[in-house]
Amino acid sequence: MDQRFASNQQLPSEKRTEELVKVFLNKIQSGLFDPLENHWIRPHDEVITVNNEALTVTG
């Protein structure tokens, strides 16, 4: 990973992520989160290109 983007922060847990998404979506439209089905994706690395340089980011 490009060290410019490195940090000691951990990604939020699935439960915390669900809480954050619920708050966010319900700000957009009340009740928007409730009918959704959650299909979780485990953290994984993706390679992106920025200024013709390949960078790895965790998603």
C-alpha positions as CSV (number, residue, x, y, z in Angstrom):
1,M,0.0,0.0,0.0
2,D,1.1,3.5,-0.7
3,Q,2.4,4.9,2.7
4,R,0.8,8.3,2.0
5,F,-2.6,6.6,2.7
6,A,-1.4,4.4,5.6
7,S,-2.9,4.8,9.0
8,N,-3.4,2.8,12.2
9,Q,-7.2,3.0,11.9
10,Q,-9.1,-0.2,11.6
11,L,-12.2,-0.6,9.4
12,P,-15.4,-0.6,11.4
13,S,-17.0,-4.0,12.4
14,E,-19.9,-5.3,10.4
15,K,-22.3,-4.2,13.2
16,R,-20.8,-0.7,13.4
17,T,-20.9,-0.4,9.6
18,E,-24.6,-1.4,9.5
19,E,-25.3,1.2,12.2
20,L,-23.5,3.9,10.2
21,V,-25.2,2.9,6.9
22,K,-28.7,2.9,8.6
23,V,-28.1,6.5,10.0
24,F,-26.8,7.7,6.6
25,L,-29.6,6.2,4.5
26,N,-32.3,7.3,6.9
27,K,-31.0,10.9,6.6
28,I,-31.6,10.6,2.9
29,Q,-35.1,9.2,3.2
30,S,-36.8,7.9,6.4
31,G,-37.1,4.1,6.3
32,L,-34.8,3.7,3.3
33,F,-32.5,1.2,5.1
34,D,-35.2,-1.1,6.5
35,P,-36.2,-3.0,3.3
36,L,-32.6,-3.7,2.2
37,E,-30.9,-7.0,2.4
38,N,-27.3,-6.8,3.5
39,H,-24.7,-8.8,1.5
40,W,-21.4,-8.2,3.3
41,I,-18.1,-8.3,1.5
42,R,-15.0,-9.1,3.5
43,P,-12.3,-6.4,3.4
44,H,-10.1,-6.8,0.4
45,D,-7.5,-4.9,-1.5
46,E,-8.1,-3.2,-4.8
47,V,-5.5,-1.8,-7.2
48,I,-6.3,1.6,-8.6
49,T,-4.3,3.8,-11.0
50,V,-3.6,7.4,-10.0
51,N,-1.4,9.6,-12.3
52,N,-0.3,6.4,-14.1
53,E,0.8,4.8,-10.8
54,A,-0.7,1.7,-9.4
55,L,-1.9,2.1,-5.8
56,T,-3.4,-0.6,-3.5
57,V,-6.4,0.5,-1.3
58,T,-8.4,-1.6,1.1
59,G,-12.1,-1.8,0.4
